[in-house]
Structures are given as structure tokens and as C-alpha cells.
């Protein structure tokens, strides 16, 4: 009464089972070779084997997980970005106007 069904169970219970079609993939796709170790992988492995590298990695991860200023103050960041974009656009328009007026 288990959940395992094989050919004998299917035949005993009278079920018809569709055979699995043979794969049309080539052998190199069915059983790919292991990935190659690149120069970058070797350099990284040598770097992380140095003493203190684990602590450095954990500090780096903690720094990456910190909450950025724009995440703590999203509305202030949006207003600041809007003002900054306006100032840059105004500066570009004034520069174009000044260059056009010189000619």
C-alpha cells in the first residue's frame, strides 16, 4: 500500500503506462563536463584562503546589507532627486542658450 508505483504495480492494477520517450539531447548535454576553474576562480580561492579573509568577507556582507540613506528616507530622496534633475536640466538649457547667443 505504499506510494511507489513501478511496472509490476501498474500491470497488477490494470493501468496503462505511457513509456518515457528516449531523449533527443546529445550526450554532452545530458552529462556535461564539470565547470572549468578560471583564473579568477583560482585567484579568489587563493585570496579567501589568506588569514583574516573570512572576517573581511563578513564585514563586506554586513556593509552590503546596510540600509542606504534613500531607503531610510524615501520621500526626501525623491524630492532631492527631483530638485537635482530640475537644476541639471535648467543648467543645460541655460548653457545651450548661452552658446546659441554667442554665434
Beta strands, then each sheet from edge to edge (+ up, - down):
end
